[in-house]
Amino acid sequence: MQITRQADYAVRAVLYLSHLGPEQRAATSQIAQEQHIPPSFLAKIVSQLSVAGILQTSRGARGGVSLARTPDQISMLEVVEAIDGPILLNECVTDHGGTCPFGESCPMQEVWCDAQHELVTRLKSTRFDQFIKKDVALAVAAD
C-alpha cells in the first residue's frame, strides 16, 4: 500500500500552512513553489481539502489559502482520507467482510485487520501541531 502522491502533496501543503500564524494566508503559487508541488495538482488538492473542511480559500488581493482549524485539530488521517478516501490495506478489512472467500476463517485476516487498525490509529493521533513543535526543537538544537 502506498499513499498517493496527491495525498503526500496535501500533507505537505497543510504542514506548510500550519507553520503560518493564525488567520494568515498563503498564495497557492507560493505553496506550490516552496513545497515543490505542481500548481495544477495543488489547485485540485486545495479544492478537496476545502470541501473536507480542512482549508479555507479566499479570493482577491488579500486572498489565499489558510487552515480552517488550528493545527492541533487536524490529523494526518483526515488529510490523507480527504484526498485518497478511507485507508484500506486489503479488501478483507472492510466492515462488510470484503471479498475473501475464506471469510473469518482466513488465517491472515487478523494480521491485516491489526495492521489496518494500527496505521489508522497512528495517522489519526498525529496532529500537525506536533510537526511545528518538532521543527522548533530541531531549530533550537541546531543553534
N, C-alpha and C positions, 0 to 999 in steps of 0.2 A: 504494500500500500504506500502510495506517495501522495502527499498534499500537492495539489496542482500549483503551477507557477502563479496563477492568478490569485490563489489564496495566500501564497507567500508574499506576493506584492501587496495584498490587502493588509497583512500583518505589518509589513514594513511601513505602509502609509499610516496606519493607526499609531504605530510606535513613534513615527516622526511627529505626528500631531500631539501625541502625549507629552512630548518634550516642550511644547509651547505652553505659555501661561493660560490660565482660564480666560475664556472669551476671545483668545487670539485666533486668527485665521491665517491660512496659508493658501497661496495660489496653487492650483493643480500643476501648473508648469514648474513651479519651484519644487514641489514634492517629487514630481517625475524626474527632474534633473538631479536632485540630491540623493534620491533613493534608486536611481538607475532603473526606472520603470517607464516602459514605452507610454507616451501620453495617451494614445488611443485605448490602451489597456486600462490605464488609470481612470479614464472617464467612465468606463463601464463599471469598474470596481467602486468608484465613489458613488455611482448611482445605486448599486446593490447595497452598499453599506448604509446609505441614506435611507433606503426603503426599510432596512432592518433596524433603524433607529440608533445606529452607532455613530453616524456622521450627520452634520448639518451643512447645507450649502447655501450660499447667498450670492446673488449677482450684483454687479455694479462696481463702482470704483473702489469701494471698501469691501468688496465681496471676497469669496474664497471658501475654503473648507475648514471646518472645526469639528471637534468631538461634540457629540450630542450629550454626553455624560462625562463625568470625571474618569480619569484612567483607572482608578480603583474600582470602578463599576463596570468595566469592560473586560471580558475574559477572552483568551485566545480562542476558546471553543466557539464563542459567539461569532467572532470574525471569520474563522475557517468555515463554519456552517452557513454563514450568510452568503458565502461565495460557492462552496462546494456541496452544500446540503449536508444532511446528517452523516457523520463518520460511520463507515461500515467496513470493518476489516474483512468480513466474509459474509456471504448470504445467510449462513446458518445462525448468525447472531441477531437477526431481526426479531422483532416482537412476535411476528406471526409464524415463526418456525422456519422460515426460509424454504429453500428448495431441496434440502438434503433428504435423500430417500431413506436414510437411516434414522432421522429424527433425533430424539433424545437418547437413543441407544448408540449414537456415534461416539467413539472414544475421544475424539478431538474437539467435540463441541464445547466442553468445559474450558479447554485452553483458549479457544477463540473467544468465548464469552468473557473470560477473565481478562485477556489482553485488551479487548474492546473496552471493558469497564475501566481498566487502569489508564488507558490512553485518554478516554473521555474525562475521567476524574482529574487527571493531571492538567489537561487543557482548560477545563472548567475552573480549576483553582488557581490558574496562572493569570494574574491581572496585570495590566500594562503599567501600573504604578510600580510594580516590582522591578521592571527594567530601568525605570528612572532612578530608583534607589541604587540599583546595581551600578549604573553609569556614574552616579555621584561618588560612590565608594571607590570605583576604579580611578576616577579623576583625582580623588584625594590621595590615593595610594601612589599615583604617578608623580605627585608633587613632592 
